[in-house]
Amino acid sequence: PARVPWRFVQQLPLLVGLVVVWMLLWESVSWLALLSGILVAFAASLVFYLPPVELGGRLNLFWSLVFLGRFLLDLVVASAQVSWIALRPSGATANAIVAAQLKTRSDFVMTLTATALSLVPGSIVVEVDRSASILYLHVIDAGTPEGVERFRRTVHRVERGIVRSVGSRRDLE
């Protein structure tokens, strides 16, 4: 019997994700889109280095709903704040690049945290130090030391919500 290389088994979540993205890009749910997506996903994993996706293997539905609710609230509040900054006569008084040290070393949690923070208006991830688990973010209207610390607390709150939702046992510790 043919043996499937262990690397492809480890990459299965990523391969499935690539196939789903392929089908979304083609706006087609058909056998042809599925088969061509599988071929493209395998070709991409052979040609390009794609690190294995290490999922925590758990999903806490309660904490996921809590995180989603808080995320939606953050979206509404941040949108209003950015709108006010854009409309007020003084504009944004001082912006900052904030380095936020994450507690977890998980690439998965780091990616979700960076994505969630970037989706909320007023901040954007400008660099990630993967080896040290540090996110560097550009933050609007956070030019004071108090504003920087307030934003770091926001980063840690978002990270904690993601870890509670989908983090591994090691991340929870």
C-alpha positions in Angstrom: 0.0 0.0 0.0 1.2 3.6 -0.7 2.2 5.5 2.3 1.2 9.1 2.8 4.2 11.2 4.0 3.8 12.3 7.6 4.3 15.9 6.6 1.0 15.9 4.6 -0.8 14.5 7.6 0.6 17.3 9.8 -0.4 19.8 7.1 -3.9 18.5 6.7 -5.6 21.6 8.4 -3.6 23.9 6.2 -4.4 21.9 3.1 -8.1 21.9 3.8 -7.9 25.6 4.4 -6.2 26.2 1.1 -8.8 24.1 -0.7 -11.6 26.2 0.9 -9.9 29.4 -0.1 -9.4 28.1 -3.6 -13.1 27.3 -3.9 -14.0 30.7 -2.5 -11.8 32.5 -5.0 -13.4 30.6 -7.8 -16.8 31.2 -6.3 -17.7 27.7 -7.1 -18.6 24.6 -5.1 -18.1 21.9 -7.6 -16.2 18.7 -8.1 -13.8 20.5 -10.5 -13.1 23.3 -8.0 -12.6 20.7 -5.3 -10.2 18.6 -7.3 -8.2 21.5 -8.7 -8.1 23.0 -5.2 -6.6 19.7 -3.8 -4.0 19.7 -6.6 -3.1 23.4 -6.0 -2.9 22.8 -2.2 -0.6 19.8 -2.6 1.6 21.7 -5.2 1.9 24.7 -2.9 2.9 22.5 0.1 5.6 20.8 -2.1 7.0 24.0 -3.6 6.8 26.4 -0.7 7.8 25.9 2.9 4.7 26.0 5.0 5.2 25.4 8.7 2.9 22.8 10.2 -0.2 24.2 11.8 -0.3 23.2 15.4 -3.9 23.5 16.5 -4.8 23.3 20.2 -7.2 20.5 19.5 -9.9 22.1 21.6 -12.7 24.6 21.2 -14.5 26.1 24.2 -17.8 27.3 22.9 -18.7 29.4 25.9 -15.4 31.4 25.8 -15.6 31.6 22.0 -19.0 33.3 22.3 -17.6 35.6 25.1 -14.7 36.5 22.8 -16.9 37.1 19.8 -19.2 39.4 21.9 -16.3 41.4 23.2 -14.7 41.5 19.7 -18.0 42.9 18.3 -18.2 45.5 21.1 -14.6 46.5 20.5 -15.4 47.0 16.8 -18.3 49.3 17.5 -16.4 51.3 20.2 -13.2 51.6 18.1 -15.2 52.6 15.0 -16.8 55.4 17.0 -13.4 56.5 18.5 -11.7 56.6 15.1 -14.6 58.5 13.6 -14.4 61.1 16.4 -10.6 61.4 15.9 -11.2 61.9 12.1 -13.9 64.6 12.7 -12.5 66.5 15.7 -10.6 69.7 14.9 -7.3 68.6 16.4 -7.2 65.2 14.7 -5.0 62.4 16.0 -2.8 64.0 18.6 -0.1 61.4 18.8 0.3 57.9 17.4 2.6 55.2 18.7 4.3 52.0 17.7 3.6 49.7 20.6 5.6 46.5 21.3 3.3 43.9 23.0 4.9 40.8 24.5 2.5 37.9 24.3 2.3 35.3 27.0 1.9 32.3 24.6 4.5 30.9 22.2 1.9 29.4 19.9 2.0 30.6 16.3 -1.7 29.8 16.0 -2.7 32.0 18.9 -0.2 34.7 17.9 -1.7 34.8 14.4 -5.3 34.9 15.7 -4.4 37.7 18.1 -2.7 39.7 15.4 -5.6 39.3 13.1 -8.2 40.2 15.7 -6.2 43.3 16.7 -5.8 44.4 13.1 -9.5 44.0 12.3 -10.4 46.5 15.0 -10.1 50.1 13.7 -7.3 52.2 15.3 -4.5 49.7 15.3 -2.6 47.6 12.8 0.2 45.0 13.2 3.3 46.3 11.5 5.7 43.5 12.5 5.8 40.2 14.3 8.8 38.8 16.2 7.8 35.2 16.1 10.8 33.9 18.1 10.2 36.3 21.0 6.3 36.4 20.6 6.2 40.2 20.3 3.7 42.0 18.2 4.5 45.5 17.0 1.4 47.6 16.4 0.8 51.1 15.1 -1.9 52.6 17.3 -3.8 55.8 16.7 -4.0 58.4 19.5 -1.9 56.5 22.0 1.0 58.9 22.4 1.1 59.0 26.2 2.6 56.3 28.4 -0.9 55.7 29.8 -2.3 55.2 26.3 0.4 52.7 25.4 -0.1 50.7 28.6 -3.9 50.7 28.1 -3.4 49.3 24.6 -1.0 46.6 25.9 -3.7 45.6 28.3 -6.1 45.4 25.4 -3.6 43.1 23.5 -3.3 40.8 26.6 -7.1 40.7 27.0 -7.6 39.7 23.3 -4.8 37.1 23.6 -6.4 35.7 26.8 -9.8 35.5 25.1 -8.3 33.6 22.2 -6.4 31.2 24.4 -9.6 30.5 26.4 -11.5 29.9 23.2 -9.1 27.7 21.2 -5.7 27.5 23.0 -4.0 24.3 23.9 -3.7 23.0 27.4 -0.1 24.4 27.4 -1.3 27.8 26.4 -3.9 27.8 29.2 -1.2 27.2 31.7 
